Amino acid sequence: GQQEEAQEVELGDDSDDDNDSEPRSKAQEEKTTSSNAISNSKAIHAVTDEICSSRAGMPWPESFDVVPSTILPFGDDNSEGSPLDVHDDLKREVAFYNVALQAVHEARLLCKKNSVPFARPDDFFC
């Protein structure tokens, strides 16, 4: 299955099989780098698919995956009708904060739904 496919995909070889006395051209280097990148990409996708499929049947408390429904608004039109500037530190941090806060609210609801405690006990002193 997918595990066999993942094993069949070769990762880039770090050793040089070429004779070290012959210099390699820039085109040869780029071709090798491109070939390794494609091989590594295939391996990464194979492993990612394997991980996702193995976690598909797990209950939520086994993974604690929380993906907020709101995406970061960079490049999209904001409420004022213009895209959020990624170089505006304050607006960027507020956008990250809002997405993280939404994820926390979603996680709290999922914890309650799955009977997972998330608050400190009343007698906890730190």
Order of alpha helices (4+ residues) and beta strands (2+ residues): alpha-alpha-alpha
